[in-house]
């Protein structure tokens, strides 16, 4: 049987036993350098893959997803700096630590290696013991990252299984790293194809309503809506202090008519630049049942019940008119009939009676 390093990339990917050893990809166009490192790493218990060109390195890395890459800086054709940049540009390989092997010791070359995405470097001639020591340091970090990713994956799977909507957002640019099908539908329903479509606010005081979602197939968005990204970035400076006080960050709440969608910050799932990746849990609540109960309790028409609901929520006649698509004068007439049916004369009294009844029928109501 061929050694793993000699197998084609697709075969190598299927024969790796990550439970028993870490996988190392060595990239060097000099066979003697490959042989020395291969033997030293193999004897130390690592699974070793090799590539003799930049193109082959990219292919093997994409197929096998090694735990660390030892990369020669100077190679004919595509050099190590370009290989590193391409690996870091791909989501599947961006997390892999890259250690440069270079005979160049000038400061600008070492800086170039780090700027291209390298986490460390060793100088030629290669000393296997030094390589092993430096690799071990970076592999410990990689193992922790993999463990965190597994735990985050388990948490996401549990949320998905129980019907919760959740997303993972990269704080630096708002890119959606992961999302459940339910989350995708809710984001589309509340924000449409972009960041607009509904008003948002931290806490429970959300803004006015928006249009309804269409019946078209729900697209797969690449980025979280702008209000979500802005809310996430605003919370990050305070997360550590709130955690120390055993408090949760303020939620983002988006209202759409009698429905509202809340976003709560759950946990950090990755250490990417600019704040990391964050798991956000979404929960939709509808007050349609509350409106229906008020109508039945006070013998109101459907529109009168809606007007009373928004009165309880603290909206003005103009606000209610904007929400329901009616003029302030029409809202005033509906309220006059509501006052008669409730036996009151003021907005405050009507809101008080309605809230008392809501608390009886829907104790969890967030007024």
HUVENVEN-V262617 format. One record per backbone hydrogen bond with DSSP energy under -1.0 kcal/mol. CO is the residue of the C=O (numbers start at 1). NH is the residue of the N-H. If there is no record, write none. Layout:
co;nh
CO;NH
CO;NH
This chain:
co;nh
3;6
4;7
8;12
9;13
17;20
17;21
22;47
23;67
23;68
24;49
25;70
26;51
27;72
30;34
31;35
32;36
33;37
34;38
35;39
36;40
37;41
38;42
39;43
40;44
41;46
42;45
47;24
49;26
51;28
53;57
54;58
55;59
56;60
57;61
58;62
59;63
60;64
61;65
68;25
69;99
70;27
71;101
73;80
79;83
80;84
81;85
82;86
83;87
84;88
85;89
90;93
90;94
93;96
97;69
98;119
98;120
99;71
100;122
101;73
102;124
106;110
107;111
108;112
109;113
110;114
111;115
112;116
113;118
114;117
120;100
122;102
127;131
128;132
129;133
130;134
131;135
132;136
133;137
134;138
135;139
136;140
137;141
138;142
139;143
140;144
141;145
142;146
143;147
144;148
145;149
146;150
147;151
148;152
149;153
150;154
151;155
152;156
153;157
154;158
155;159
156;160
157;161
158;162
159;164
160;163
165;282
166;180
167;280
168;177
168;178
169;278
170;174
174;224
175;170
178;168
180;184
181;185
182;186
183;187
184;188
185;189
186;190
187;191
188;192
191;194
199;255
201;253
204;206
208;199
222;176
225;229
226;230
227;231
228;232
229;233
230;234
231;235
232;236
235;238
238;242
239;243
240;244
241;245
242;247
243;246
251;203
252;263
253;201
254;261
256;259
258;287
259;256
260;285
261;254
262;283
263;252
264;281
267;279
270;277
276;171
277;269
277;270
278;169
279;266
279;267
280;167
281;264
282;165
283;262
285;260
287;291
288;292
289;293
290;294
291;295
292;296
293;297
294;298
295;300
301;305
302;306
303;307
304;308
305;309
306;310
307;311
308;312
309;313
310;315
311;314
316;320
317;321
318;322
319;323
320;324
321;325
321;326
327;331
328;332
329;333
330;334
331;335
332;336
333;337
334;338
335;339
336;340
337;341
338;342
339;343
339;344
346;350
347;351
348;352
349;353
350;354
351;355
352;356
353;357
354;358
355;359
356;360
357;361
358;362
362;365
